[in-house]
Amino acid sequence: MFRPRDPEVSGGAGELLGEGADHDGLLSDRATASEQRTADFSALFRAMHPELRHFVLRRGGPEIVDDVVAEAFVVVWRRWDDAPADPSRRRGWVYGIVKHKLAHALRDRDRHLRVASRVVATAVIELSDPGDDLASIEEARRVLDLLPRAERDAVELAVLAGLTTLEVAEALQCSATAVTSRLTKARGRLRRLLAAEGRSDHVIG
């Protein structure tokens, strides 16, 4: 006996087939997005790893540079979806993460060693700037430690890391105007402090 097909059953099967196709497409899109994420992260890692090592080395020393940079990149990978799309803002965003990890490492080191600063290890250190030496690095740290934290952070990123005002603002999560103000105050403060020490060094250009 002839029975017409139940339209609900027929439609349900079609929907199931459609859902299967949509599911495959979703998996493909996710795979593509994952590959792009990995490629973008790898490109950023290759581009920024040397400069971040140099920055941490100058501010923290060789004993913490590897751990700080590695931990920072772990956070960058985990928070990749939060990374700004604009390349200059993204660079500042990464430096903000590095600054946080560096500050944490320095607090731990000071707490464990009970000293305000340490002599840089005597091992040979490769620096990207051939004009740098261990004595100048130690002196830079000493001078920077004379500044209030907000001014010190701005100087470290602008002078030691070479970031632009906008990149520093992204890293510190403040306005470009605030960065400019902090740098101006830091210049004046350092001139007064060094003058009191009988020196005329131009720490900040």
N, C-alpha and C positions, 0 to 999 in steps of 0.2 A: 504494500500500500504506500502510495506516495505521500511523504510528509514534507512540508515546506521547512526550510532551514530556519531555526530560531535566530532572528536578527541579533538578539542580545548575545547569544553564544558566538555567532559569526563575528560580531563586532569585538567581542572580548578577545578572540584569538588574534584578530588584526592588531588590537592594542598591545597584546603581548609581544607580537612580532615587532611592532613599532618601538616598544620599550627596549627590546633587545638591541635594536639598531641604535637607539639613542644612547644606551649604556655603552656600547662599543665606541661611539663617537666621543662620549664623555671621557672614557679611559684614554683615548688617543689624544684628546686636548690636554688632559692632565699630564700625560707623558711628555708632550711637547713643551708644556709650561715648565715642567721639572728640568728638562734638558736646557731650556733657555736660562732658567735660574742658575743652574750649575755653571753654564758658560759665562754668564754675567759676573757671577761671584769669582770665578777663576780669573777673569780679566782684571777685576778690581784688585784681587790678591796680588797678582803679578805686578800691577802698576804701583801699588801702595806699600807693599811689604818692605822694600828697602828704606823708604823715607820714614816709615813708622818706626823701624828699628833704630834709625839714626836719631829720631826725636826722643824716643824712650832712653836711648843710651846717653844722650846729652843731659837729660833731666834726672834719670834714675840710676844709671850705671850698668855695667855689663852683667852684674849678678842677677838682675831682674828682667833684663830686656827680653829674653826668649819667652819667659812665662807670661809677661804682660802682653806682648804682641800676639802670642798664640791664643790666650784667653779672649782677647779683644776680637779676633777673627771668628772665634766660636760664637760670640754674641752677635757679630755682624751676620753670620749665616742664619742663626736662629731668628733674628729680627729682620730678615731680608725684605719681607713684605712691607716693613715700615720705612725702608730706605727711600729717600727722595729720588725722583726720577731725574732731576736736573743734575748733571755731573758735578758741578761746583758745590751744590748743596749736599750732594752725597758725600763728597770728600770731607766737608766739614762735619757731617753726621758721623762718619767713621772716627774722626779725630775726637769727637765728643765721647765716644765709647772708650777710646784709648785713654783719654784723660781720666775717666772714671776708674779704669783698671789700674792706671799708674798711681793715682792717689791712694787707692786701696793697698797696693803693694808697698808704697812708701810708708804708710801708717803701720803696716805689719812689720816692716823692717825696723822702723824706729822703736816700735814697742818691744821687739825681740832683742835688739842690740843695745837699747837704752842710750842711744847717742843721736845727736841732731844731724850728723853727716858722717860719711865714711870715706877713707882714702880709696880711690879707684884701684882696682886690682892691677897688678903689674904685668899682666899678660898683654900681648900685642893685640890691639883693637883696630879693626879696619873701619875707617871713617870715610864717608863720601867726600868730605871736604879736606883736602890734604893740608890746609892751613890750621886745622884743629889739632890740639894736643891735650894731654891729660890735665895739665895745669890750668889751661884756659877753661876746660869743662868744669873743673872743680870751682874755679873762680866764678863762672857763670851761675852755678848753683847757689853759691854763697850770696851773690848779689841779688838773685831772684828771691831768695828766702827773706830778704829785707822788706819785700813788698807785701801789702795786704793780698789776700787770696784772689779777689776778683781781678785786681790789676796784674798779679803774677800770672794768672791763667791766660789773660789776654796777651801778655808779652811772650809767654812760652809759645803760644800758637802762632802769633804774628812774626816773631823774630826767630825762634829756634826751628819752628816747623815751616815757616815761610808761607803761611796761609794768607789769603786776602781778607779784607775786612768782612766781607759777606760770608766767607767760609768760617772765620772765627765766630761770627754771630750765630751761624748754624750750629757750630760745635758747642757753644756755651748757652744756646737757647735764649739769646737776647737780641736786641736790635743792633743794627750797624752803628747807630748813633751812640749807643752805650759802649760799644767796643772802642770807638774813636775817643770817647771821653776817658775811658780807663787807660788807654795808651798815653794820652796826653798827661793825665795825672801821674802815671808811672814815670814818664820822662822827667817831670819836674821833681818828683820825690827822689829819684835816683841821683839826679844832679846835686840835690841838696845833701843827700847822704854821702856821696863820694867827695863832695867839697869839704864836708866835715872831717873826712878821713885824709884830707890833703891831697886828693886825686882829682884828675880832670878827664877820666875815661868817658868816652861816648858809648855807653852801653846800648842805647837805642838810637838808631838814626833818625 
